[in-house]
Amino acid sequence: MFDLLKKKIRGFVDKLKGKVEEKAEREIEKKREEIVVVEEKPVRKKVKVTKEKKKKEKKIKIGLGKKLVAIFKKKIKLSEKEIEDYLWELELSLLEADVDEKTTKEIIKKLEEKILTKEFVVGEEEREIFNIVKSVLKGILVEGDFLKKIEEKKQKPFVVLFLGNNGYGKTTTIAKLAYLLKKKGKTVMFSSSDTFRAAAIEQLQEHADKLGVKTIKHDYGADPAAVSFDARKSAESRKTDVLLIDTAGRQETNRNLIEELKKIDRVVKPDMKVFVIEAFTGKSALEKARGFYENVGLDAVILTKADLDVKGGSILSITHNLKKPVLFLGTGQKYEDLEIFDKERFVDNLLT
């Protein structure tokens, strides 16, 4: 998962580590030559010396090995010139991995600041570089805890409105999320508010039957806001923990359909608006998410098909630009194939 992004970041770490080692080796070699010169100085004739003087001379005559051990603990600081090429190469790599330009520049800027102020201990440089990169990437990502949000709301139901383009897996994601919630002991209800797409109501009902979930639905062509309103009222009367509202897929540029979403939002007042998009949508994922964010608003993102060969940069781009968390990753076709997104695990995976 996210192999390209992982490969690019690992390549940067390895090259920077090599630069630290190269500089350390030069300094060690220089020091080694100085020691050899000192060792080759002619020995003076023996003279009678005091006990104090002998003790002093013994301290001075440290062996070559011990001196080199001391040198290896030296701290190495890299200059701007020494890291310039590596940062430039990483910048191009991040752009290639679908990280947008703004996020890429922010990552490079933060890395440069931290690397230039860091003194690397020779022999520990790889661990220290990993820590720098890890710190920067974690700072770019936004934390989100869906289950905690549900627990925090005292009055049931917790209402989630799903938004997104056509064919990106909203309905399947809703079913997966219902499966996860039921495993956590929560009661769930569906609102079949996609009254436009052929077979959309039947598809959601089929999932509901398999999962043992109640669905509120009207006929095709009905007002999606009316369906959502009825679903909320039903969920309230049944004291259902979570109401998941499916909506028709639409382009963020379609004014009429965006107005329809705004109406659902006004009528239902959801606790969370979740944008669903395929992980391999690439750089356009940010623009699509931004379109919904600016017109309807959104609180979080779910990336589907993350198990396929995707670059991974869209995660960094969306969270950094919109300051919204990625909640889950869809990783397959089964109900259990919904992975809670953990930024710690995500960053660790990029660095190992």
BABA-186203 format. One record per residue: residue in one letter; x negated, y negated, z negated of N, C-alpha, C, CB in turn. Coordinates in steps of 0.2 Angstrom, whole numbers, padded with zeros to 4 digits, always signed. Glycine has a CB too. Example, Ala and Ser with C-alpha at 12.3 -4.5 7.8 and 13.67 -1.06 7.14 Angstrom:
2
A-0066+0028-0039-0062+0022-0039-0066+0016-0039-0057+0022-0045S-0064+0011-0035-0068+0005-0036-0064+0000-0039-0070+0003-0029
This chain:
352
M-0004+0006+0000+0000+0000+0000-0004-0006+0000+0005+0000-0006F-0003-0011+0004-0007-0017+0005-0014-0016+0006-0006-0021-0001D-0016-0011+0010-0023-0009+0011-0027-0015+0014-0023-0003+0016L-0024-0019+0019-0028-0024+0022-0030-0029+0017-0024-0027+0028L-0025-0032+0013-0027-0037+0008-0032-0034+0003-0020-0039+0004K-0031-0028+0001-0036-0025-0004-0043-0024-0001-0033-0018-0005K-0043-0022+0006-0050-0022+0009-0053-0028+0009-0049-0019+0016K-0050-0034+0011-0053-0040+0012-0055-0043+0005-0048-0045+0015I-0051-0042+0000-0054-0045-0007-0059-0040-0009-0048-0044-0012R-0059-0034-0008-0065-0030-0011-0071-0031-0007-0063-0022-0010G-0070-0033+0000-0076-0035+0004-0080-0041+0001-0074-0036+0011F-0075-0046-0001-0078-0052-0004-0082-0051-0010-0072-0057-0005V-0079-0047-0015-0082-0045-0021-0089-0042-0020-0078-0040-0025D-0089-0037-0015-0095-0034-0014-0101-0038-0011-0094-0028-0009K-0099-0043-0007-0104-0047-0004-0106-0052-0009-0101-0051+0002L-0102-0055-0013-0104-0060-0018-0108-0056-0023-0098-0063-0022K-0107-0050-0025-0111-0046-0030-0118-0045-0027-0108-0039-0031G-0118-0044-0020-0125-0043-0017-0129-0050-0017-0123-0041-0010K-0125-0055-0016-0129-0062-0017-0132-0063-0024-0124-0068-0015V-0128-0061-0029-0131-0062-0036-0137-0058-0037-0125-0061-0041E-0136-0051-0035-0141-0047-0035-0148-0049-0031-0139-0040-0033E-0147-0052-0025-0152-0054-0021-0156-0060-0025-0150-0056-0014K-0152-0064-0028-0155-0070-0031-0159-0068-0037-0150-0075-0033A-0156-0063-0041-0159-0060-0047-0165-0057-0045-0154-0055-0050E-0165-0053-0040-0171-0049-0038-0177-0054-0036-0170-0045-0032R-0175-0059-0033-0180-0064-0031-0184-0067-0037-0177-0070-0027E-0179-0069-0042-0182-0072-0048-0186-0067-0052-0176-0074-0053I-0184-0060-0052-0187-0055-0056-0194-0054-0053-0183-0048-0056E-0194-0054-0046-0201-0053-0042-0205-0058-0044-0199-0052-0035K-0203-0064-0044-0207-0070-0045-0210-0070-0052-0203-0077-0045K-0206-0068-0057-0208-0067-0064-0213-0061-0065-0202-0066-0069R-0212-0056-0061-0216-0050-0061-0223-0052-0059-0213-0044-0057E-0224-0056-0054-0230-0058-0051-0234-0063-0056-0229-0063-0044E-0230-0067-0060-0233-0071-0065-0236-0067-0071-0228-0076-0068I-0232-0061-0072-0234-0057-0078-0241-0053-0075-0229-0052-0079V-0241-0051-0069-0247-0047-0067-0253-0052-0067-0246-0045-0059V-0252-0058-0065-0257-0063-0065-0260-0064-0072-0255-0070-0062V-0256-0064-0077-0258-0065-0084-0262-0059-0086-0252-0066-0088E-0259-0053-0084-0262-0046-0086-0269-0046-0083-0258-0040-0084E-0270-0049-0077-0277-0048-0074-0282-0053-0076-0276-0049-0067K-0280-0057-0081-0285-0062-0083-0291-0058-0087-0282-0067-0088P-0297-0060-0087-0303-0056-0090-0302-0057-0097-0309-0060-0088V-0303-0051-0100-0303-0050-0108-0309-0054-0111-0303-0043-0110R-0307-0058-0116-0313-0061-0120-0317-0056-0124-0310-0067-0124K-0323-0058-0125-0327-0054-0130-0324-0054-0137-0334-0057-0130K-0326-0048-0140-0323-0047-0146-0326-0052-0151-0324-0040-0149V-0321-0055-0155-0324-0059-0161-0320-0057-0167-0323-0067-0159K-0323-0059-0172-0320-0058-0179-0314-0062-0180-0325-0059-0185V-0308-0059-0181-0302-0063-0182-0298-0062-0188-0297-0062-0176T-0294-0066-0190-0291-0066-0197-0285-0061-0196-0288-0072-0200K-0281-0059-0201-0275-0055-0201-0270-0058-0197-0273-0052-0208E-0269-0065-0199-0264-0069-0196-0265-0069-0188-0264-0076-0199K-0271-0070-0186-0272-0071-0179-0271-0064-0175-0279-0073-0178K-0272-0059-0178-0271-0052-0175-0264-0051-0174-0274-0046-0179K-0260-0053-0179-0252-0052-0179-0250-0057-0173-0249-0054-0186K-0252-0063-0173-0250-0067-0167-0251-0064-0161-0253-0074-0168E-0258-0062-0160-0260-0059-0153-0255-0053-0152-0267-0057-0153K-0253-0049-0157-0249-0043-0155-0243-0045-0153-0249-0039-0162K-0240-0050-0155-0233-0053-0153-0234-0055-0146-0231-0058-0157I-0239-0058-0144-0240-0061-0137-0241-0055-0132-0246-0065-0137K-0244-0050-0134-0246-0044-0129-0240-0040-0129-0252-0040-0132I-0234-0042-0126-0228-0038-0125-0230-0034-0118-0222-0042-0125G-0228-0028-0118-0229-0024-0112-0225-0027-0106-0227-0017-0113L-0227-0025-0100-0224-0027-0094-0216-0025-0094-0227-0024-0088G-0215-0018-0096-0208-0016-0096-0204-0020-0100-0208-0009-0098K-0206-0021-0106-0202-0025-0111-0200-0032-0108-0205-0026-0118K-0205-0035-0105-0204-0042-0102-0199-0042-0097-0211-0045-0099L-0199-0036-0092-0194-0036-0087-0187-0034-0090-0196-0030-0082V-0187-0031-0095-0180-0030-0098-0177-0036-0100-0181-0025-0104A-0181-0041-0103-0179-0047-0105-0177-0051-0099-0185-0051-0109I-0180-0051-0093-0179-0054-0087-0172-0052-0085-0184-0053-0082F-0170-0045-0085-0164-0043-0082-0158-0045-0086-0164-0035-0083K-0159-0048-0092-0153-0051-0096-0153-0058-0094-0155-0050-0103K-0156-0060-0089-0156-0067-0087-0149-0069-0084-0162-0069-0082K-0147-0075-0084-0141-0077-0081-0142-0081-0075-0137-0082-0086I-0139-0079-0070-0140-0082-0063-0134-0086-0061-0141-0076-0058K-0135-0092-0059-0130-0097-0057-0131-0098-0049-0130-0104-0061L-0125-0097-0045-0125-0098-0038-0123-0105-0036-0120-0093-0035S-0126-0108-0031-0125-0114-0029-0119-0114-0024-0132-0117-0026E-0117-0120-0022-0112-0121-0017-0114-0118-0010-0109-0128-0017K-0120-0120-0009-0123-0117-0002-0123-0110-0002-0130-0120-0001E-0124-0107-0008-0125-0099-0008-0118-0096-0007-0129-0097-0014I-0113-0099-0009-0107-0095-0009-0102-0098-0003-0103-0096-0015E-0104-0103+0001-0100-0106+0006-0098-0101+0011-0104-0112+0009D-0103-0097+0014-0101-0093+0019-0096-0087+0017-0107-0090+0022Y-0097-0085+0011-0093-0080+0008-0086-0082+0007-0096-0077+0002L-0085-0088+0005-0078-0091+0004-0075-0092+0010-0079-0098+0000W-0079-0095+0015-0076-0096+0022-0073-0089+0025-0081-0099+0026E-0077-0084+0024-0075-0078+0027-0069-0075+0023-0081-0073+0026L-0069-0076+0017-0063-0074+0013-0057-0078+0015-0064-0075+0005E-0057-0084+0016-0052-0088+0018-0049-0086+0025-0054-0096+0019L-0053-0084+0030-0050-0081+0036-0047-0074+0035-0056-0080+0041S-0050-0070+0030-0047-0064+0029-0040-0064+0025-0052-0060+0024L-0039-0069+0021-0033-0070+0018-0028-0072+0023-0033-0075+0012L-0029-0076+0027-0025-0078+0033-0023-0073+0037-0028-0084+0037E-0028-0068+0038-0027-0062+0042-0022-0058+0039-0033-0059+0044A-0022-0058+0032-0018-0053+0028-0011-0056+0027-0021-0051+0022D-0009-0061+0031-0003-0064+0030-0002-0069+0024+0003-0059+0030V-0007-0071+0021-0006-0076+0016-0006-0083+0019-0012-0076+0010D-0001-0087+0017+0000-0094+0021-0006-0098+0019+0006-0097+0019E-0007-0104+0023-0013-0108+0023-0013-0112+0016-0012-0113+0028K-0007-0114+0014-0007-0118+0007-0010-0113+0001+0000-0120+0006T-0007-0107+0001-0009-0102-0004-0016-0100-0004-0005-0096-0004T-0019-0099+0003-0025-0097+0004-0030-0103+0001-0027-0096+0012K-0029-0109+0003-0033-0114+0001-0033-0115-0007-0031-0121+0004E-0028-0114-0010-0027-0114-0017-0032-0109-0020-0020-0114-0020I-0031-0103-0017-0035-0097-0020-0043-0099-0019-0034-0090-0016I-0045-0101-0013-0052-0102-0012-0054-0108-0016-0053-0105-0004K-0050-0113-0017-0052-0119-0022-0054-0116-0029-0047-0124-0022K-0049-0112-0031-0050-0110-0038-0056-0105-0039-0043-0106-0041L-0057-0101-0034-0062-0096-0034-0069-0100-0034-0062-0092-0028E-0069-0105-0030-0075-0109-0029-0077-0113-0036-0075-0115-0024E-0072-0116-0039-0073-0119-0046-0075-0114-0051-0066-0122-0048K-0072-0108-0051-0074-0104-0056-0081-0101-0055-0069-0098-0057I-0083-0099-0049-0089-0096-0047-0095-0101-0048-0089-0094-0040L-0094-0107-0047-0099-0112-0047-0101-0114-0055-0097-0119-0044T-0096-0113-0059-0097-0115-0066-0099-0108-0070-0091-0118-0069K-0099-0103-0066-0101-0096-0070-0108-0095-0070-0097-0091-0067E-0111-0092-0075-0118-0090-0076-0117-0082-0076-0122-0092-0082F-0119-0078-0071-0118-0071-0070-0124-0068-0074-0118-0069-0063V-0123-0063-0078-0128-0059-0082-0130-0054-0077-0125-0056-0089V-0136-0053-0076-0139-0048-0071-0137-0041-0074-0147-0049-0070G-0134-0037-0070-0132-0031-0072-0125-0030-0073-0136-0028-0077E-0122-0036-0074-0115-0036-0076-0111-0040-0071-0114-0039-0083E-0114-0042-0065-0111-0047-0061-0105-0044-0057-0116-0048-0055E-0104-0037-0056-0098-0035-0053-0092-0036-0057-0099-0027-0051R-0093-0034-0063-0087-0034-0068-0085-0042-0069-0089-0032-0075E-0090-0046-0069-0088-0053-0070-0085-0056-0064-0095-0057-0071I-0087-0054-0058-0084-0056-0052-0077-0054-0051-0088-0054-0045F-0076-0047-0053-0069-0045-0053-0064-0049-0058-0069-0037-0056N-0067-0051-0064-0063-0055-0069-0061-0061-0066-0067-0055-0075I-0066-0064-0062-0064-0071-0059-0059-0070-0054-0071-0074-0056V-0059-0065-0049-0054-0064-0044-0048-0063-0047-0057-0059-0039K-0048-0058-0052-0042-0056-0055-0038-0062-0059-0043-0051-0061S-0042-0066-0062-0039-0072-0065-0036-0077-0060-0044-0076-0069V-0039-0078-0055-0036-0082-0049-0030-0079-0046-0041-0084-0044L-0030-0073-0045-0024-0070-0041-0018-0070-0046-0026-0063-0039K-0019-0068-0052-0014-0068-0057-0011-0075-0058-0017-0065-0064G-0015-0080-0058-0013-0087-0058-0008-0089-0053-0019-0091-0059I-0009-0086-0047-0005-0087-0041+0002-0084-0042-0009-0085-0035L+0002-0078-0044+0008-0074-0045+0013-0077-0051+0007-0067-0046V+0019-0076-0050+0024-0078-0055+0027-0072-0058+0030-0083-0052E+0027-0072-0065+0030-0066-0069+0038-0066-0068+0028-0067-0076G+0041-0060-0068+0048-0060-0068+0050-0053-0072+0051-0060-0061D+0055-0053-0076+0057-0047-0079+0065-0047-0079+0055-0047-0087F+0067-0043-0074+0074-0043-0072+0078-0040-0078+0075-0039-0066L+0076-0034-0081+0079-0031-0086+0080-0035-0093+0076-0024-0088K+0075-0039-0094+0075-0044-0100+0080-0049-0099+0068-0047-0101K+0081-0052-0093+0086-0057-0091+0093-0054-0093+0085-0059-0084I+0094-0048-0091+0101-0045-0092+0102-0044-0100+0101-0038-0089E+0097-0042-0103+0097-0042-0111+0099-0048-0114+0091-0038-0114E+0096-0054-0111+0096-0060-0114+0103-0063-0114+0091-0065-0111K+0107-0061-0109+0114-0064-0108+0119-0060-0112+0116-0063-0100K+0122-0064-0117+0126-0061-0122+0133-0059-0119+0127-0066-0128Q+0136-0064-0114+0142-0063-0111+0142-0059-0105+0146-0070-0110K+0145-0053-0105+0145-0049-0099+0150-0052-0094+0147-0042-0100P+0149-0051-0087+0144-0047-0084+0138-0052-0082+0146-0043-0078F+0132-0049-0081+0126-0052-0078+0127-0051-0070+0119-0049-0080V+0128-0057-0067+0130-0057-0060+0124-0059-0055+0136-0062-0059V+0123-0054-0051+0117-0055-0046+0120-0055-0039+0112-0049-0046L+0119-0061-0036+0121-0062-0029+0115-0061-0024+0123-0069-0028F+0116-0056-0019+0110-0054-0015+0111-0058-0008+0110-0047-0013L+0105-0061-0006+0105-0065+0000+0099-0062+0005+0103-0072-0002G+0100-0064+0011+0095-0061+0016+0097-0061+0023+0092-0055+0014N+0092-0059+0027+0094-0059+0034+0097-0052+0036+0087-0060+0038N+0099-0051+0042+0101-0045+0045+0096-0039+0045+0104-0046+0052G+0099-0033+0042+0095-0027+0043+0089-0027+0038+0092-0027+0050Y+0088-0031+0033+0082-0030+0029+0083-0026+0023+0080-0037+0026G+0089-0023+0022+0090-0018+0017+0094-0020+0011+0084-0015+0015K+0098-0025+0011+0101-0028+0005+0106-0022+0002+0106-0034+0007T+0110-0019+0006+0115-0014+0003+0111-0008+0000+0119-0012+0009T+0106-0006+0003+0102+0000+0001+0099-0002-0006+0097+0003+0006T+0096-0008-0006+0093-0011-0012+0097-0011-0018+0089-0018-0011I+0104-0014-0016+0109-0014-0022+0110-0007-0025+0115-0017-0019A+0110-0002-0020+0112+0005-0023+0106+0007-0027+0113+0010-0017K+0100+0006-0025+0094+0008-0029+0094+0004-0036+0087+0006-0025L+0095-0002-0036+0095-0006-0042+0101-0003-0047+0097-0013-0040A+0107-0001-0044+0112+0002-0048+0109+0008-0051+0118+0003-0044Y+0106+0012-0047+0103+0018-0050+0098+0017-0056+0099+0022-0044L+0094+0012-0055+0089+0011-0060+0093+0008-0066+0084+0005-0057L+0098+0004-0065+0102+0001-0071+0105+0006-0075+0106-0004-0069K+0108+0011-0071+0112+0016-0074+0107+0021-0078+0116+0021-0069K+0101+0022-0076+0096+0026-0079+0094+0022-0086+0090+0027-0075K+0095+0015-0086+0093+0012-0092+0099+0011-0097+0091+0005-0090G+0105+0014-0095+0111+0014-0099+0115+0009-0098+0108+0014-0106K+0115+0005-0092+0119-0001-0091+0125+0002-0086+0115-0006-0087T+0131-0002-0087+0137-0001-0083+0136-0006-0077+0143-0001-0087V+0138-0003-0071+0137-0007-0065+0143-0007-0061+0131-0004-0061M+0144-0013-0057+0150-0014-0053+0147-0017-0046+0156-0018-0056F+0150-0015-0041+0149-0018-0034+0154-0023-0032+0147-0012-0029S+0152-0028-0028+0157-0032-0025+0155-0032-0017+0156-0040-0027S+0160-0029-0014+0158-0028-0006+0160-0034-0003+0163-0022-0004S+0156-0039-0003+0157-0046+0000+0155-0047+0007+0155-0051-0005D+0152-0042+0010+0150-0042+0017+0157-0039+0020+0144-0037+0018T+0161-0044+0022+0167-0042+0026+0166-0044+0033+0173-0047+0023F+0160-0044+0036+0159-0046+0043+0156-0040+0046+0154-0052+0043R+0151-0037+0044+0147-0032+0047+0151-0025+0048+0140-0030+0044A+0151-0022+0053+0155-0016+0054+0152-0011+0050+0155-0014+0062A+0156-0007+0046+0155-0002+0042+0151-0004+0035+0150+0003+0045A+0150-0010+0034+0147-0013+0028+0151-0010+0022+0146-0020+0028I+0157-0011+0022+0161-0009+0016+0161-0002+0015+0169-0011+0017E+0161+0002+0020+0161+0010+0019+0154+0012+0017+0162+0013+0026Q+0149+0008+0019+0142+0010+0017+0141+0009+0010+0137+0006+0021L+0143+0003+0007+0143+0002+0000+0147+0006-0004+0145-0006-0001Q+0153+0008-0001+0157+0013-0005+0154+0020-0006+0164+0013-0001E+0151+0022+0000+0148+0028+0000+0142+0029-0006+0144+0030+0007H+0139+0023-0006+0134+0023-0012+0137+0023-0019+0129+0017-0011A+0142+0019-0019+0146+0019-0025+0149+0026-0028+0152+0014-0025D+0151+0030-0023+0154+0036-0024+0148+0041-0027+0157+0039-0018K+0143+0040-0024+0137+0045-0026+0134+0043-0033+0131+0044-0021L+0135+0036-0034+0132+0034-0040+0137+0033-0046+0129+0027-0039G+0143+0034-0045+0148+0033-0050+0149+0026-0052+0147+0038-0056V+0150+0022-0047+0150+0015-0048+0157+0012-0045+0144+0011-0045K+0160+0008-0049+0167+0005-0046+0165-0001-0041+0171+0002-0052T+0169-0001-0036+0168-0006-0031+0174-0010-0030+0166-0003-0024I+0173-0017-0029+0179-0021-0028+0178-0023-0020+0179-0028-0033K+0184-0022-0017+0183-0024-0009+0190-0026-0007+0181-0017-0005H+0190-0030-0001+0196-0032+0003+0195-0029+0010+0196-0040+0003D+0199-0031+0014+0199-0029+0021+0194-0033+0025+0206-0030+0025Y+0191-0031+0031+0187-0034+0035+0190-0041+0037+0185-0030+0041G+0186-0046+0037+0188-0053+0039+0191-0057+0033+0194-0052+0044A+0191-0054+0027+0193-0057+0021+0188-0062+0019+0195-0052+0015D+0190-0067+0015+0185-0072+0012+0180-0069+0007+0189-0078+0009P+0174-0069+0009+0169-0066+0004+0169-0069-0003+0162-0067+0007A+0171-0075-0003+0171-0079-0010+0177-0076-0014+0171-0086-0009A+0182-0074-0010+0188-0072-0014+0186-0065-0017+0194-0071-0009V+0183-0061-0013+0181-0054-0015+0176-0054-0021+0177-0050-0009S+0172-0059-0021+0167-0060-0026+0170-0062-0032+0161-0065-0024F+0175-0067-0032+0179-0069-0037+0183-0064-0041+0184-0075-0035D+0186-0060-0037+0190-0054-0039+0185-0049-0043+0194-0051-0034A+0180-0048-0040+0175-0043-0043+0172-0046-0050+0169-0042-0038R+0171-0052-0050+0169-0055-0057+0174-0054-0062+0167-0063-0056K+0180-0056-0060+0186-0055-0065+0187-0048-0067+0192-0058-0062S+0186-0043-0063+0187-0036-0064+0181-0034-0069+0187-0032-0058A+0175-0036-0067+0169-0035-0071+0170-0038-0079+0163-0037-0068E+0173-0044-0079+0174-0047-0086+0179-0043-0090+0176-0054-0085S+0184-0041-0087+0189-0037-0090+0187-0030-0092+0196-0036-0086R+0183-0027-0088+0180-0021-0090+0174-0021-0095+0178-0017-0084K+0171-0027-0096+0165-0028-0100+0159-0024-0097+0166-0026-0107T+0159-0025-0090+0154-0022-0086+0147-0026-0087+0155-0021-0079D+0142-0022-0088+0135-0025-0089+0133-0029-0084+0130-0020-0091V+0133-0027-0077+0130-0030-0072+0135-0029-0066+0123-0027-0070L+0136-0035-0062+0139-0035-0056+0134-0037-0050+0145-0041-0056L+0134-0033-0045+0130-0034-0040+0134-0035-0034+0125-0027-0038I+0133-0041-0031+0137-0044-0025+0133-0043-0018+0139-0051-0026D+0136-0039-0014+0133-0038-0007+0136-0044-0003+0134-0031-0004T+0132-0046+0002+0134-0051+0006+0132-0050+0013+0131-0059+0004A+0135-0053+0018+0133-0051+0025+0126-0054+0027+0138-0054+0030G+0122-0051+0031+0116-0054+0033+0117-0060+0037+0111-0048+0036R+0112-0064+0037+0113-0070+0041+0106-0074+0041+0118-0075+0038Q+0105-0078+0047+0099-0082+0048+0100-0088+0043+0098-0084+0055E+0094-0090+0040+0094-0096+0036+0095-0102+0040+0087-0096+0033T+0095-0102+0047+0097-0108+0051+0104-0108+0053+0092-0108+0057N+0108-0103+0051+0115-0103+0053+0119-0107+0048+0118-0096+0054R+0121-0113+0050+0125-0118+0045+0131-0115+0043+0126-0124+0049N+0135-0112+0047+0142-0110+0045+0141-0104+0040+0146-0107+0051L+0137-0099+0041+0136-0094+0036+0133-0096+0030+0132-0088+0040I+0128-0101+0030+0125-0103+0024+0130-0107+0020+0119-0108+0026E+0135-0110+0023+0140-0114+0019+0145-0108+0016+0145-0118+0024E+0146-0103+0019+0149-0097+0016+0146-0095+0010+0150-0091+0021L+0139-0094+0010+0136-0092+0004+0136-0097-0002+0128-0091+0006K+0136-0104+0000+0137-0109-0005+0143-0109-0008+0136-0116-0001K+0149-0107-0004+0155-0106-0007+0155-0100-0012+0161-0105-0002I+0152-0095-0011+0152-0089-0015+0148-0091-0022+0148-0083-0012D+0143-0095-0021+0139-0097-0026+0143-0102-0031+0133-0101-0024R+0147-0106-0028+0151-0111-0032+0157-0107-0036+0154-0116-0027V+0160-0102-0032+0165-0099-0035+0163-0094-0041+0169-0095-0030V+0158-0090-0040+0156-0085-0044+0151-0087-0049+0153-0079-0040K+0147-0092-0048+0141-0095-0052+0137-0089-0055+0145-0098-0058P+0133-0086-0050+0129-0080-0052+0124-0082-0057+0126-0077-0046D+0122-0077-0061+0116-0078-0065+0109-0078-0062+0116-0073-0071M+0109-0074-0056+0103-0074-0052+0105-0073-0045+0099-0068-0055K+0101-0076-0041+0101-0076-0033+0095-0073-0031+0103-0083-0030V+0096-0067-0028+0090-0063-0026+0089-0062-0018+0090-0056-0029F+0084-0064-0016+0082-0064-0009+0079-0057-0007+0078-0070-0006V+0082-0054-0002+0079-0047+0000+0076-0048+0007+0085-0042+0000I+0070-0045+0008+0066-0046+0014+0061-0040+0015+0063-0052+0015E+0060-0038+0021+0055-0032+0022+0048-0035+0021+0056-0030+0029A+0044-0031+0018+0037-0032+0016+0033-0034+0022+0034-0027+0012F+0034-0031+0028+0030-0032+0034+0032-0038+0038+0029-0026+0038T+0037-0042+0035+0039-0048+0039+0034-0053+0041+0045-0051+0036G+0028-0052+0036+0022-0056+0037+0023-0064+0035+0020-0056+0044K+0020-0068+0039+0020-0075+0037+0027-0078+0037+0015-0079+0041S+0031-0076+0042+0038-0078+0042+0042-0077+0036+0041-0075+0049A+0040-0072+0032+0044-0071+0026+0045-0077+0022+0041-0065+0022L+0039-0081+0021+0040-0087+0017+0045-0092+0020+0033-0090+0017E+0045-0093+0026+0049-0098+0029+0056-0096+0029+0047-0099+0037K+0058-0089+0029+0064-0087+0028+0067-0088+0021+0065-0079+0030A+0062-0086+0017+0064-0087+0009+0065-0094+0008+0058-0084+0005R+0061-0099+0011+0061-0106+0010+0068-0108+0012+0056-0110+0013G+0070-0106+0018+0077-0108+0021+0083-0107+0016+0078-0104+0027F+0083-0101+0013+0088-0099+0008+0087-0103+0002+0088-0092+0007Y+0081-0104+0000+0079-0108-0006+0082-0115-0006+0072-0108-0008E+0081-0118+0000+0082-0125+0000+0090-0126+0001+0079-0128+0006N+0093-0121+0004+0100-0122+0006+0105-0119+0001+0102-0119+0012V+0103-0113-0002+0108-0110-0007+0104-0110-0014+0110-0103-0005G+0098-0109-0014+0094-0108-0020+0093-0101-0021+0098-0111-0026L+0087-0099-0024+0086-0092-0025+0081-0092-0031+0082-0088-0019D+0082-0086-0035+0078-0085-0041+0073-0080-0041+0083-0084-0047A+0073-0076-0037+0069-0070-0036+0069-0067-0030+0070-0065-0042V+0064-0062-0028+0063-0059-0022+0062-0051-0023+0057-0062-0018I+0065-0047-0019+0064-0040-0018+0061-0039-0011+0070-0036-0020L+0055-0035-0011+0052-0033-0005+0054-0026-0003+0045-0035-0005T+0057-0025+0003+0059-0018+0005+0053-0015+0009+0066-0018+0008K+0053-0009+0010+0049-0005+0015+0041-0007+0013+0050-0007+0022A+0040-0008+0007+0033-0009+0005+0028-0003+0005+0033-0012-0003D+0031+0003+0006+0028+0009+0007+0024+0010+0014+0032+0015+0006L+0027+0006+0019+0024+0006+0025+0017+0002+0026+0029+0003+0031D+0014+0002+0031+0007-0001+0032+0008-0009+0033+0004+0001+0039V+0009-0012+0027+0010-0019+0026+0004-0023+0024+0016-0021+0022K+0003-0029+0025-0003-0033+0024-0003-0035+0016-0004-0038+0028G+0003-0037+0014+0003-0039+0007+0003-0046+0005-0002-0036+0003G+0001-0050+0010+0000-0058+0009+0006-0061+0007-0003-0061+0015S+0012-0059+0010+0018-0062+0009+0020-0063+0001+0024-0059+0012I+0018-0058-0003+0019-0058-0010+0016-0064-0013+0017-0052-0014L+0010-0065-0011+0006-0071-0014+0009-0078-0011-0001-0071-0012S+0011-0078-0005+0014-0084-0002+0020-0086-0005+0015-0083+0005I+0025-0081-0006+0032-0083-0008+0031-0085-0015+0036-0077-0007T+0028-0081-0020+0028-0083-0027+0024-0089-0028+0024-0077-0031H+0019-0091-0024+0015-0097-0025+0019-0103-0023+0008-0097-0022N+0022-0103-0017+0025-0108-0014+0032-0110-0018+0026-0107-0007L+0036-0105-0019+0043-0106-0022+0043-0105-0029+0047-0101-0019K+0037-0103-0032+0037-0102-0039+0042-0097-0042+0037-0109-0043K+0044-0092-0038+0049-0087-0039+0045-0080-0039+0055-0087-0034P+0048-0076-0044+0044-0069-0045+0047-0064-0040+0045-0067-0052V+0043-0059-0038+0045-0053-0035+0047-0048-0040+0039-0050-0030L+0053-0046-0040+0055-0042-0045+0054-0034-0044+0063-0043-0046F+0055-0032-0038+0054-0025-0036+0051-0024-0029+0061-0022-0036L+0049-0018-0028+0046-0016-0021+0050-0010-0019+0039-0015-0021G+0053-0010-0014+0056-0004-0011+0051+0000-0008+0062-0006-0006T+0051+0007-0010+0045+0011-0008+0047+0017-0004+0041+0013-0013G+0053+0018-0002+0056+0024+0001+0063+0023+0002+0054+0030-0003Q+0066+0029+0004+0074+0029+0006+0078+0032+0000+0075+0034+0012K+0075+0035-0005+0078+0038-0011+0080+0033-0016+0074+0044-0014Y+0085+0034-0020+0088+0029-0025+0082+0028-0030+0094+0032-0029E+0078+0032-0031+0072+0031-0036+0067+0027-0033+0070+0038-0039D+0067+0026-0027+0061+0023-0023+0062+0015-0024+0061+0025-0016L+0062+0013-0030+0062+0005-0032+0057+0004-0037+0069+0003-0033E+0052+0001-0036+0046+0000-0041+0047-0007-0044+0040+0002-0037I+0047-0007-0050+0046-0014-0054+0040-0017-0052+0047-0013-0061F+0040-0023-0050+0034-0026-0048+0030-0029-0054+0035-0032-0043D+0024-0027-0055+0020-0029-0060+0014-0032-0058+0018-0022-0065K+0013-0039-0059+0007-0042-0056+0001-0040-0059+0008-0050-0058E+0000-0037-0065-0006-0034-0067-0008-0028-0063-0005-0032-0075R-0003-0024-0062-0005-0018-0058-0006-0019-0051+0001-0013-0059F-0002-0024-0048-0003-0027-0041-0011-0029-0040+0002-0032-0039V-0013-0033-0045-0020-0036-0044-0025-0031-0045-0021-0042-0049D-0024-0026-0050-0028-0021-0052-0029-0016-0046-0026-0017-0058N-0024-0015-0042-0024-0011-0036-0028-0014-0031-0017-0010-0034L-0028-0021-0030-0032-0024-0025-0039-0024-0026-0029-0032-0024L-0041-0023-0033-0048-0023-0035-0051-0017-0036-0049-0028-0041T-0047-0011-0035-0050-0005-0036-0050+0000-0030-0046-0001-0042
